[in-house]
Amino acid sequence: MKTDAVTFADLSASVLAVPPLARKADLSFSRDANLSLIRHIEAGGVTTLLYGGNANFYNIGLHEYASVLDQLAELAAPRTWVIPSVGPDYGRLIDQAAVLRSRPFPTAMVLPMTFPMTPVGAAFGIRRFAEAYGKPVIVYVKAEGYLTPEGVKDLVDDGVVAAIKYAIVRPDPREDPFLRRLVDIVDRRYIVSGIGERPVIVHLRDFGLQGFTSGSVCVGPRGSMRILRACKDKDWDTAARLREAYIPLEDRRDAYSPIRVLHEAVRLAGIADTGPILPLLSNLDADKHAEVTKAAQDLLAADKTVT
């Protein structure tokens, strides 16, 4: 596992894959399945693994937190950057800071809280966690009302931010006053598009962001990395053509559940047996499996043709 300090080059060099976490029938960590998934992602050229919502870190208890982190660190290749998540509640943030301090992860992502919280309280909690952890963190902006652009800027100015994952979904990603304000007052090199392949062209072309996160990259890593390269080259037509392969699976994720569909898609594509999903979530209903299977297998097949 890569342990170097976070740089802007890291954030733009690779798609930030956001994988599910594979578990055995008894809900324990599945070392073999997680290794299979990690190697599949790495084989496509991806060098960043961000374990957050898709890995259901919201529901991981402190009793297994250290063990999960240690196993992920062991499974990743030496050049792969592993980013765990923390929170979302303040008590868990502080408890997890103690675990992270003794481990070489270069940063961690703070999961966003929806209730009970205020933007001022959220910013204060992130700052306190970063102080307890001793390293800059990734701020995850997923909804209006969590943090303000000005609140994010204050955190950046205080030196507690390594990156910002921006993931507020808009009907038209071109019309985004929050993101427009954010890029106006914060160095956009900090900001990563955080909603997968669908809005990535708009976010990188129109807002000047430098990288993006993806769940579907776990099925199709080569194509997703190729999209990133095309965007860097300002070859928007190639990026749009490659993106088409991801839309059917993204449609299923948007329709049913981004986390649950991706968890199942990795298994149904034959990449790794992700097993049961940790409560309080539950696995995708069986009547949705056929369409997810087709979308996942079609994406995997298309990805094998990408050069």
N, C-alpha and C positions, 0 to 999 in steps of 0.2 A: 504494500500500500504506500502511495506517495504521501509524504508528510511535510513537504515544503509549504511555506506560508502562501496564502492566497494572493494571486496577482491578477491583473486585468487580462493578461495573456492566458491564464488558466481558464477564465470564464468564457473566452471566445474561441479557444482551441478545439473544444469538443462540445457536442451536444451533451447537456446534463441529463443523463438517463435517470428516470424516477421509477425504479422497479417495484414490483410486488415482493412480498417476503413469503417464501415457501415454508410450509409447516407440515409436520406429520399428522397422522390421525388424532394423536393425543395433544395436538396444538404446540408441541415442542418444535424448536428450530430444525429444519431439514437441511443438514449440511450438504448432502449430495445434490438435492434439487437446486438449492441456492447457488452452488458451484456451477451446475450446468447452465443456469440462467446467466450468471456473471460471465462465464466463458463465451457464451453466445453473443452477449453484448460487446465484450471486448474484441471478439473476432471481427466485428464490423467496424473497428477503429475507434470506438467510444472509450474515453479514458476518465470519465467522471460518473460516479454513481451517487445519486442523491436519494437517501432513504427517508421518505416523508409520508404524505398521505396515502400513496399507492401501497406502501409497505405497512399501512395501518399503525404507524408509530403513535397515533393518538391513543391507542388502547394498550400499548406496551407498558407493563408495570415495572416498577423499580426492581422487583425480585429477579427479572431476567434481563434487564437493560444492559448491564455490564457484559453478560455472556453473549448477547446478540451482537453488541458492538465488537467484541473481541473476535468472534467467529467471522464476521464480515471483513474485518481487517485482515484476518489470516487468509481468506479466500481470494481477495482481490490481488491482481497482478502487481508487481512492484511499481509500475508506472501509472496505476489507476488511483485516482483520488476518490476516497470514500467520505461522504458527508452524512452524518447522522442527524436526526431531528430531535428537538426537545420541546417540552411543554405539552399542551398549550397553557395549562393553568400555572399560576405563579409558584405554588408549592412544589410542583413537579419540576419546574425550571431550576429552582435552587437545589433540589435534591439531585437532579441530573448533572448540574454543574460540578458537583463533588466527584461524580463518576468520570466525567470527561476530563477534568483537570489532570488526572493521572495517566491519560492516554494521548497518543500523538496525533489525533485528528486535527487538521489545521483550522477547522471551523465547524460550526453546527448551524442548522437552520431552525429558527424559532417558529413553531407552528402557530397559526393565527387563532386567537380565541374569538368566539362569537358572543358569548354571554356567560357570566356577567363581566363586563369590561367597559372602559371608556377609552378614547384615543389617548388622552393624557396618561391614564393608568397603564395602558399597553406600552407606550413609549418608555415610561419609567421602569416597568418590569423588564423590558428588553435590555435597558441600560444596566439595571442591577444584575441581570443574568450575565451579560458580557463582562462586567466587573468581577463577578464571582468565578467565571470561567477563565478569564485572563486572556481572551483572544477575541478579535472581531467576529461577528456573527452574520448569518444571512437572514435578512428580514423578508418575510413572506406576506405580501400585500394581496389578499384574495377577495376582499369585499370593501365596499364603501362603509365608512363608519368605524373601521378598525384603527387605521392611522391616517393622518392627513399628510399631504405632500410636505408641508412645512415641518411636521413632526418627524418625518423620515429624514429631511434635510438636517435637522438638529442632531439626529443620531449619527449621520454621516460626518457632520462637522465635529462631533465629539470623538470621532475615531473608533466607534464601536461597530461599524458596519463593514463587512467584507464584500457583500453583494446584496442586491435586492431582487427577489423573485416577484415579478409583477404578473398577477393572474386574475385581474378583474375581467370577467367575460362581458363583452358588449355585443349587441345585435350587429353592429357594424364597427369593427375594430378601428376604422379610420376616425370615428367620432368618439373620442375618449378624452374628455377634459382633464380627468385625474392624471392620466399618463402624460398629456401635453404639459400640464403644470409641473409634473415631476421632472421631466427631461429639461424643462426650462430652469430649474433651480438646483438640480443635482447632476453631477457629472454622469452622463449616460453610460459611461463605461462600467459603472456599478450595476446597471439595471439589465436583467435578463428576462426575456419574454418567457412567461411561465405557463402557457396554455397549449403547448404542443404545436403540431404542424399547421393547424388551421389558420391562425392569425400571424404566423411567423413572418411572412413576406411583408405585410403591412408594418409590423413592429420593427423589422430591421430596415426596411426601405424608407418608410415615412417618418419613423420616430428615431431612427439612428441607433437602435439597440444593437449589441454586438454578438449576442448568443441567445440560445433558447433551451428550455427544458422540454422533455418529452416522455410520455409513457409508452406510446406506440413504438418508439425506438427499441424497446425491449423485444419486439417481434421483428422489426425491420431496421436494424442498426446501420447497415450500409447506405440505404437510401436516405435516412435522416441525416447522416453525416454528409452525404452528397448535397443535400438541400442546404446545409450550413455553408459548405464551400461555394455553392452557386450564389448564395446571398452575399457572401464576402466578395465574390467576383462581380457582383451586381448583374448577374445573369438571371434575371427574374423569370424569364420564360422557362429556363431549365428547372428552376426551383418550383415553379407552378406545375410543370409537367410531372416532376417527381412526387410532388405533394399529393397528386390525385390518387396514388396507391394507398394513401393513409386515410382518406376521407371515409370509406365504408366502415372501418373499425372505429374511427373517431365518431361517426354518426351513431354507432351502437353504444359507445361510451356515453355520449351526450344524452341518448334516449333512456338508458337504463341505470347507469351509474359508472362514472369514470373509474372508480377503484375496483368495483366488483367485476366489471367487464374485462378490465385488463388482467386481473388475477386469473380469470378463467381463460382468457385468450392465450396466455402463455402456455397453459396446459393443453388446450384444445389444438394449438398449433404444433404440439409435440416437442416443445422446447424444454420444458421442465414440469414436473408434477408439483404444482403449487399447493395442492392439498386444501384443507379447510382454511377459511379466512377467520382471523381472530375476532371473537365477539368484542364489541357489540354490533359489528357488522355480520353479515351472513353471505354465503355463496349465492351466486346468481341462480335464479330459477331455471330449472332444466328446460322449460319450454322456450327459453331464449338461446339455448346452446347451439342449435343448428345454424342460425344466422351469424352468431359470433364465430363459430368454427369456420364458416366460409370466408368471412372477412379476415380472420387471422391467418388462415392458410393461404388465401390469395395474396395477402401482404407479404408473407414469408416467401412465397414463390417469386413474387416480383422482386423482392430484395435480393434474391440469389442472382438476378440478372444485372444488378447494378455494378458498374465498374468505376 
